[in-house]
Amino acid sequence: MLPQVLVGLGAVSVLSAGCLFWLERLQPLFASLAVAALVYQGLLVWRRPRHRRTTTVLFILWASIGVSALVLLTWVALWLRYR
């Protein structure tokens, strides 16, 4: 039983390393998609008539921008820490 477990762990680690490699290669794509989504969300909000831009809609927009900034700053901090 132990050899099967070790082979399974080895396969999982190889698969994880391959996924990590591709995730690192695709980081610019993920970042550009996140920026594009924020720009699109901002355009949707600012194209609304002024009376339909409620504080709730603006709060959701700014919360999205805040969460995205937090994720970006965390990514930069981790990148600087582990480079």
MMTF fields as JSON, N, C-alpha, C and O atoms, coordinates in Angstrom:
{
  "mmtfVersion": "1.0.0",
  "mmtfProducer": "UNKNOWN",
  "numBonds": 331,
  "numAtoms": 332,
  "numGroups": 83,
  "numChains": 1,
  "numModels": 1,
  "chainsPerModel": [1],
  "groupsPerChain": [83],
  "chainIdList": ["A"],
  "bondAtomList": [4, 2, 8, 6, 12, 10, 16, 14, 20, 18, 24, 22, 28, 26, 32, 30, 36, 34, 40, 38, 44, 42, 48, 46, 52, 50, 56, 54, 60, 58, 64, 62, 68, 66, 72, 70, 76, 74, 80, 78, 84, 82, 88, 86, 92, 90, 96, 94, 100, 98, 104, 102, 108, 106, 112, 110, 116, 114, 120, 118, 124, 122, 128, 126, 132, 130, 136, 134, 140, 138, 144, 142, 148, 146, 152, 150, 156, 154, 160, 158, 164, 162, 168, 166, 172, 170, 176, 174, 180, 178, 184, 182, 188, 186, 192, 190, 196, 194, 200, 198, 204, 202, 208, 206, 212, 210, 216, 214, 220, 218, 224, 222, 228, 226, 232, 230, 236, 234, 240, 238, 244, 242, 248, 246, 252, 250, 256, 254, 260, 258, 264, 262, 268, 266, 272, 270, 276, 274, 280, 278, 284, 282, 288, 286, 292, 290, 296, 294, 300, 298, 304, 302, 308, 306, 312, 310, 316, 314, 320, 318, 324, 322, 328, 326],
  "bondOrderList": [1, 1, 1, 1, 1, 1, 1, 1, 1, 1, 1, 1, 1, 1, 1, 1, 1, 1, 1, 1, 1, 1, 1, 1, 1, 1, 1, 1, 1, 1, 1, 1, 1, 1, 1, 1, 1, 1, 1, 1, 1, 1, 1, 1, 1, 1, 1, 1, 1, 1, 1, 1, 1, 1, 1, 1, 1, 1, 1, 1, 1, 1, 1, 1, 1, 1, 1, 1, 1, 1, 1, 1, 1, 1, 1, 1, 1, 1, 1, 1, 1, 1],
  "groupList": [{"groupName": "MET", "atomNameList": ["N", "CA", "C", "O"], "elementList": ["N", "C", "C", "O"], "formalChargeList": [0, 0, 0, 0], "bondAtomList": [1, 0, 2, 1, 3, 2], "bondOrderList": [1, 1, 2], "singleLetterCode": "M", "chemCompType": "L-PEPTIDE LINKING"}, {"groupName": "LEU", "atomNameList": ["N", "CA", "C", "O"], "elementList": ["N", "C", "C", "O"], "formalChargeList": [0, 0, 0, 0], "bondAtomList": [1, 0, 2, 1, 3, 2], "bondOrderList": [1, 1, 2], "singleLetterCode": "L", "chemCompType": "L-PEPTIDE LINKING"}, {"groupName": "PRO", "atomNameList": ["N", "CA", "C", "O"], "elementList": ["N", "C", "C", "O"], "formalChargeList": [0, 0, 0, 0], "bondAtomList": [1, 0, 2, 1, 3, 2], "bondOrderList": [1, 1, 2], "singleLetterCode": "P", "chemCompType": "L-PEPTIDE LINKING"}, {"groupName": "GLN", "atomNameList": ["N", "CA", "C", "O"], "elementList": ["N", "C", "C", "O"], "formalChargeList": [0, 0, 0, 0], "bondAtomList": [1, 0, 2, 1, 3, 2], "bondOrderList": [1, 1, 2], "singleLetterCode": "Q", "chemCompType": "L-PEPTIDE LINKING"}, {"groupName": "VAL", "atomNameList": ["N", "CA", "C", "O"], "elementList": ["N", "C", "C", "O"], "formalChargeList": [0, 0, 0, 0], "bondAtomList": [1, 0, 2, 1, 3, 2], "bondOrderList": [1, 1, 2], "singleLetterCode": "V", "chemCompType": "L-PEPTIDE LINKING"}, {"groupName": "GLY", "atomNameList": ["N", "CA", "C", "O"], "elementList": ["N", "C", "C", "O"], "formalChargeList": [0, 0, 0, 0], "bondAtomList": [1, 0, 2, 1, 3, 2], "bondOrderList": [1, 1, 2], "singleLetterCode": "G", "chemCompType": "PEPTIDE LINKING"}, {"groupName": "ALA", "atomNameList": ["N", "CA", "C", "O"], "elementList": ["N", "C", "C", "O"], "formalChargeList": [0, 0, 0, 0], "bondAtomList": [1, 0, 2, 1, 3, 2], "bondOrderList": [1, 1, 2], "singleLetterCode": "A", "chemCompType": "L-PEPTIDE LINKING"}, {"groupName": "SER", "atomNameList": ["N", "CA", "C", "O"], "elementList": ["N", "C", "C", "O"], "formalChargeList": [0, 0, 0, 0], "bondAtomList": [1, 0, 2, 1, 3, 2], "bondOrderList": [1, 1, 2], "singleLetterCode": "S", "chemCompType": "L-PEPTIDE LINKING"}, {"groupName": "CYS", "atomNameList": ["N", "CA", "C", "O"], "elementList": ["N", "C", "C", "O"], "formalChargeList": [0, 0, 0, 0], "bondAtomList": [1, 0, 2, 1, 3, 2], "bondOrderList": [1, 1, 2], "singleLetterCode": "C", "chemCompType": "L-PEPTIDE LINKING"}, {"groupName": "PHE", "atomNameList": ["N", "CA", "C", "O"], "elementList": ["N", "C", "C", "O"], "formalChargeList": [0, 0, 0, 0], "bondAtomList": [1, 0, 2, 1, 3, 2], "bondOrderList": [1, 1, 2], "singleLetterCode": "F", "chemCompType": "L-PEPTIDE LINKING"}, {"groupName": "TRP", "atomNameList": ["N", "CA", "C", "O"], "elementList": ["N", "C", "C", "O"], "formalChargeList": [0, 0, 0, 0], "bondAtomList": [1, 0, 2, 1, 3, 2], "bondOrderList": [1, 1, 2], "singleLetterCode": "W", "chemCompType": "L-PEPTIDE LINKING"}, {"groupName": "GLU", "atomNameList": ["N", "CA", "C", "O"], "elementList": ["N", "C", "C", "O"], "formalChargeList": [0, 0, 0, 0], "bondAtomList": [1, 0, 2, 1, 3, 2], "bondOrderList": [1, 1, 2], "singleLetterCode": "E", "chemCompType": "L-PEPTIDE LINKING"}, {"groupName": "ARG", "atomNameList": ["N", "CA", "C", "O"], "elementList": ["N", "C", "C", "O"], "formalChargeList": [0, 0, 0, 0], "bondAtomList": [1, 0, 2, 1, 3, 2], "bondOrderList": [1, 1, 2], "singleLetterCode": "R", "chemCompType": "L-PEPTIDE LINKING"}, {"groupName": "TYR", "atomNameList": ["N", "CA", "C", "O"], "elementList": ["N", "C", "C", "O"], "formalChargeList": [0, 0, 0, 0], "bondAtomList": [1, 0, 2, 1, 3, 2], "bondOrderList": [1, 1, 2], "singleLetterCode": "Y", "chemCompType": "L-PEPTIDE LINKING"}, {"groupName": "HIS", "atomNameList": ["N", "CA", "C", "O"], "elementList": ["N", "C", "C", "O"], "formalChargeList": [0, 0, 0, 0], "bondAtomList": [1, 0, 2, 1, 3, 2], "bondOrderList": [1, 1, 2], "singleLetterCode": "H", "chemCompType": "L-PEPTIDE LINKING"}, {"groupName": "THR", "atomNameList": ["N", "CA", "C", "O"], "elementList": ["N", "C", "C", "O"], "formalChargeList": [0, 0, 0, 0], "bondAtomList": [1, 0, 2, 1, 3, 2], "bondOrderList": [1, 1, 2], "singleLetterCode": "T", "chemCompType": "L-PEPTIDE LINKING"}, {"groupName": "ILE", "atomNameList": ["N", "CA", "C", "O"], "elementList": ["N", "C", "C", "O"], "formalChargeList": [0, 0, 0, 0], "bondAtomList": [1, 0, 2, 1, 3, 2], "bondOrderList": [1, 1, 2], "singleLetterCode": "I", "chemCompType": "L-PEPTIDE LINKING"}],
  "groupTypeList": [0, 1, 2, 3, 4, 1, 4, 5, 1, 5, 6, 4, 7, 4, 1, 7, 6, 5, 8, 1, 9, 10, 1, 11, 12, 1, 3, 2, 1, 9, 6, 7, 1, 6, 4, 6, 6, 1, 4, 13, 3, 5, 1, 1, 4, 10, 12, 12, 2, 12, 14, 12, 12, 15, 15, 15, 4, 1, 9, 16, 1, 10, 6, 7, 16, 5, 4, 7, 6, 1, 4, 1, 1, 15, 10, 4, 6, 1, 10, 1, 12, 13, 12],
  "groupIdList": [1, 2, 3, 4, 5, 6, 7, 8, 9, 10, 11, 12, 13, 14, 15, 16, 17, 18, 19, 20, 21, 22, 23, 24, 25, 26, 27, 28, 29, 30, 31, 32, 33, 34, 35, 36, 37, 38, 39, 40, 41, 42, 43, 44, 45, 46, 47, 48, 49, 50, 51, 52, 53, 54, 55, 56, 57, 58, 59, 60, 61, 62, 63, 64, 65, 66, 67, 68, 69, 70, 71, 72, 73, 74, 75, 76, 77, 78, 79, 80, 81, 82, 83],
  "secStructList": [7, 2, 2, 2, 2, 2, 2, 2, 2, 2, 2, 2, 2, 2, 2, 2, 2, 2, 2, 2, 2, 2, 2, 2, 2, 6, 2, 2, 2, 2, 2, 2, 2, 2, 2, 2, 2, 2, 2, 2, 2, 2, 2, 2, 2, 2, 6, 1, 7, 4, 4, 4, 7, 7, 2, 2, 2, 2, 2, 2, 2, 2, 2, 2, 2, 2, 2, 2, 2, 2, 2, 2, 2, 2, 2, 2, 2, 2, 2, 2, 2, 7, 7],
  "xCoordList": [0.818, 0.0, 0.863, 0.512, 1.969, 2.823, 3.368, 3.396, 3.804, 4.279, 3.2, 3.496, 1.951, 0.885, 0.662, 0.432, 0.731, 0.556, 1.684, 1.443, 2.918, 4.053, 3.97, 4.301, 3.532, 3.355, 2.261, 2.403, 1.184, 0.108, 0.574, 0.236, 1.35, 1.882, 2.849, 2.871, 3.636, 4.559, 3.805, 4.182, 2.737, 1.939, 1.268, 1.191, 0.79, 0.148, 1.167, 0.856, 2.363, 3.362, 3.811, 4.042, 3.938, 4.286, 3.165, 3.423, 1.924, 0.776, 0.721, 0.46, 0.964, 0.946, 2.055, 1.839, 3.228, 4.335, 4.014, 4.323, 3.396, 3.004, 1.962, 2.037, 0.974, -0.058, 0.548, 0.19, 1.461, 2.105, 2.901, 2.893, 3.583, 4.346, 3.425, 3.735, 2.299, 1.391, 0.684, 0.419, 0.37, -0.243, 0.714, 0.294, 2.0, 2.979, 3.119, 3.295, 3.043, 3.155, 1.941, 2.054, 0.776, -0.459, -0.803, -1.877, 0.078, -0.206, -0.522, -1.459, 0.214, -0.145, -1.554, -2.248, -1.969, -3.318, -4.362, -5.35, -4.141, -5.075, -5.132, -6.211, -3.984, -3.943, -4.658, -5.406, -4.442, -5.101, -6.605, -7.372, -7.036, -8.472, -9.105, -10.227, -8.401, -8.927, -9.047, -10.046, -8.045, -8.104, -9.216, -9.955, -9.34, -10.404, -11.79, -12.697, -11.959, -13.248, -13.562, -14.709, -12.553, -12.779, -13.119, -13.992, -12.438, -12.741, -14.157, -14.894, -14.538, -15.891, -16.939, -17.968, -16.678, -17.6, -17.71, -18.807, -16.592, -16.617, -17.39, -18.138, -17.205, -17.957, -19.452, -20.252, -19.827, -21.249, -21.845, -22.975, -21.085, -21.593, -21.657, -22.663, -20.605, -20.561, -21.448, -21.781, -21.843, -22.753, -24.209, -25.082, -24.477, -25.856, -26.274, -25.43, -27.539, -27.993, -27.658, -27.608, -27.433, -26.973, -27.92, -27.465, -29.205, -30.159, -30.199, -30.759, -29.613, -29.582, -28.264, -28.097, -27.328, -26.063, -26.232, -25.843, -26.801, -27.07, -25.788, -24.768, -25.865, -24.696, -24.349, -23.184, -25.347, -25.076, -24.263, -23.314, -24.642, -23.911, -22.478, -21.539, -22.309, -20.961, -20.16, -18.96, -20.815, -20.127, -19.638, -18.518, -20.472, -20.069, -18.883, -17.95, -18.909, -17.787, -16.504, -15.467, -16.571, -15.373, -14.917, -13.72, -15.842, -15.459, -14.718, -13.74, -15.183, -14.488, -13.085, -12.13, -12.969, -11.654, -10.757, -9.575, -11.303, -10.525, -10.045, -8.885, -10.928, -10.543, -9.487, -8.529, -9.651, -8.656, -7.311, -6.268, -7.324, -6.07, -5.41, -4.191, -6.211, -5.671, -5.033, -3.955, -5.7, -5.146, -3.852, -2.879, -3.839, -2.633, -1.482, -0.358, -1.746, -0.685, -0.172, 1.026, -1.058, -0.635, 0.231, 1.241, -0.162, 0.618, 2.009, 3.001, 2.085, 3.385, 4.237, 5.433, 3.624, 4.38, 4.921, 6.074, 4.105, 4.58, 5.657, 6.623, 5.48, 6.48, 7.818, 8.87, 7.772, 9.017, 9.636, 10.859, 8.793, 9.296, 9.97, 10.996, 9.412, 9.893, 10.637, 10.786, 11.101, 11.863, 13.286, 14.059],
  "yCoordList": [-1.188, 0.0, 1.253, 2.241, 1.232, 2.407, 2.832, 4.03, 1.899, 2.348, 3.071, 4.044, 2.601, 3.268, 4.689, 5.617, 4.848, 6.173, 7.092, 8.249, 6.587, 7.406, 7.774, 8.898, 6.841, 7.147, 8.193, 9.111, 8.064, 9.053, 10.432, 11.432, 10.492, 11.779, 12.371, 13.582, 11.522, 12.001, 12.559, 13.594, 11.874, 12.36, 13.689, 14.587, 13.801, 15.051, 16.183, 17.298, 15.922, 16.987, 17.411, 18.597, 16.47, 16.815, 17.636, 18.624, 17.225, 17.966, 19.361, 20.332, 19.475, 20.78, 21.675, 22.869, 21.119, 21.919, 22.404, 23.542, 21.548, 21.957, 23.051, 24.001, 22.927, 23.966, 25.272, 26.339, 25.202, 26.402, 27.09, 28.317, 26.305, 26.86, 27.624, 28.748, 27.022, 27.687, 28.868, 29.857, 28.793, 29.938, 31.127, 32.272, 30.854, 31.938, 32.525, 33.734, 31.679, 32.172, 33.0, 33.913, 32.673, 33.354, 34.55, 35.133, 34.923, 36.05, 37.341, 38.038, 37.693, 38.927, 38.873, 39.889, 37.708, 37.569, 37.789, 38.491, 37.188, 37.365, 38.828, 39.356, 39.476, 40.88, 41.767, 42.665, 41.53, 42.358, 42.12, 43.055, 40.891, 40.619, 41.311, 41.808, 41.347, 42.026, 43.525, 44.136, 44.119, 45.555, 45.841, 46.813, 45.006, 45.204, 45.089, 45.844, 44.16, 44.008, 45.235, 45.677, 45.79, 46.993, 48.194, 48.993, 48.316, 49.42, 49.278, 50.261, 48.082, 47.851, 48.16, 48.767, 47.743, 48.023, 49.528, 50.044, 50.228, 51.679, 52.361, 53.309, 51.872, 52.442, 52.22, 53.105, 51.044, 50.785, 51.735, 52.197, 52.022, 52.91, 54.345, 55.026, 54.809, 56.218, 56.519, 57.682, 55.519, 55.753, 55.786, 56.139, 55.426, 55.488, 56.946, 57.815, 57.211, 58.578, 58.956, 58.101, 60.225, 60.692, 60.282, 59.932, 60.322, 59.986, 58.482, 58.078, 57.652, 56.203, 55.743, 54.56, 56.666, 56.324, 56.504, 57.526, 55.524, 55.609, 55.392, 54.962, 55.692, 55.477, 53.991, 53.632, 53.146, 51.707, 51.255, 50.482, 51.74, 51.38, 51.894, 51.177, 53.121, 53.677, 52.931, 52.711, 52.545, 51.779, 50.441, 50.022, 49.772, 48.48, 48.674, 47.871, 49.729, 50.008, 50.245, 49.653, 51.108, 51.402, 50.196, 50.031, 49.363, 48.135, 47.186, 46.553, 47.09, 46.25, 46.774, 46.002, 48.083, 48.669, 48.432, 48.124, 48.571, 48.344, 46.91, 46.668, 45.966, 44.547, 44.223, 43.505, 44.741, 44.504, 45.112, 44.504, 46.302, 46.925, 46.112, 45.945, 45.611, 44.787, 43.504, 43.107, 42.865, 41.648, 41.969, 41.222, 43.085, 43.475, 43.772, 43.325, 44.514, 44.817, 43.558, 43.436, 42.636, 41.372, 40.576, 39.997, 40.544, 39.832, 40.448, 39.725, 41.777, 42.45, 42.161, 41.896, 42.212, 41.929, 40.501, 40.277, 39.544, 38.152, 37.978, 37.241, 38.661, 38.57, 39.128, 38.538, 40.264, 40.849, 39.97, 39.864, 39.347, 38.51, 37.246, 36.831, 36.637, 35.31, 35.322, 34.27, 36.456, 36.451, 36.103, 36.054],
  "zCoordList": [0.0, 0.0, 0.0, -0.645, 0.702, 0.78, -0.591, -0.872, -1.458, -2.774, -3.586, -4.281, -3.504, -4.245, -3.715, -4.49, -2.415, -1.816, -2.256, -2.601, -2.246, -2.661, -4.14, -4.517, -4.977, -6.405, -6.576, -7.384, -5.832, -5.899, -5.463, -6.096, -4.385, -3.934, -4.95, -5.166, -5.564, -6.6, -7.796, -8.345, -8.203, -9.327, -8.989, -9.827, -7.767, -7.351, -7.323, -7.742, -6.843, -6.775, -8.172, -8.408, -9.091, -10.478, -11.109, -11.796, -10.874, -11.395, -10.793, -11.504, -9.489, -8.824, -9.356, -9.565, -9.576, -10.107, -11.512, -11.865, -12.314, -13.663, -13.638, -14.417, -12.736, -12.613, -12.136, -12.634, -11.179, -10.673, -11.78, -11.882, -12.606, -13.721, -14.671, -15.064, -15.041, -15.979, -15.353, -16.037, -14.063, -13.389, -13.354, -13.523, -13.135, -13.154, -14.549, -14.701, -15.567, -16.945, -17.359, -18.176, -16.788, -17.173, -16.281, -16.431, -15.367, -14.478, -15.227, -14.838, -16.283, -17.01, -17.605, -17.656, -18.047, -18.584, -17.494, -17.707, -16.325, -15.214, -14.781, -14.514, -14.711, -14.295, -15.31, -14.923, -16.592, -17.608, -17.63, -17.86, -17.396, -17.317, -16.113, -16.205, -14.993, -13.803, -14.046, -13.664, -14.674, -14.974, -15.971, -15.815, -16.991, -17.983, -17.343, -17.694, -16.417, -15.738, -14.892, -14.848, -14.217, -13.423, -14.307, -13.967, -15.42, -16.352, -16.888, -16.959, -17.261, -17.768, -16.702, -16.997, -15.465, -14.378, -14.154, -13.943, -14.199, -14.048, -15.169, -14.929, -16.396, -17.524, -17.367, -17.67, -16.895, -16.684, -15.654, -15.808, -14.607, -13.561, -14.069, -13.87, -14.718, -15.12, -16.314, -16.54, -17.085, -18.206, -17.776, -18.569, -16.543, -16.028, -15.885, -15.671, -16.0, -15.71, -14.268, -13.384, -14.053, -12.74, -11.61, -10.522, -11.853, -10.793, -10.485, -9.466, -11.357, -11.105, -10.502, -10.206, -10.316, -9.661, -8.16, -7.596, -7.54, -6.104, -5.313, -5.851, -4.056, -3.201, -3.093, -2.922, -3.191, -3.133, -4.348, -4.216, -5.524, -6.746, -6.665, -7.01, -6.215, -6.089, -5.019, -5.183, -3.934, -2.894, -3.435, -3.143, -4.218, -4.804, -5.736, -5.725, -6.541, -7.444, -6.65, -6.952, -5.636, -4.858, -4.035, -3.799, -3.602, -2.889, -3.829, -3.433, -5.065, -6.052, -6.317, -6.403, -6.446, -6.674, -5.46, -5.614, -4.272, -3.057, -2.92, -2.586, -3.176, -3.09, -4.138, -3.851, -5.34, -6.391, -6.024, -6.267, -5.445, -5.015, -3.909, -3.899, -2.982, -1.904, -2.442, -2.0, -3.39, -4.007, -4.746, -4.652, -5.485, -6.22, -5.263, -5.494, -4.2, -3.237, -2.541, -2.286, -2.235, -1.634, -2.598, -2.198, -3.875, -4.88, -5.019, -5.108, -5.038, -5.145, -3.913, -4.031, -2.737, -1.513, -1.509, -1.142, -1.911, -1.974, -3.039, -2.844, -4.162, -5.234, -4.746, -4.994, -4.052, -3.533, -2.454, -2.354, -1.654, -0.561, -1.07, -0.531, -2.092, -2.533, -3.859, -4.48, -4.304, -5.574, -5.362, -6.318]
}
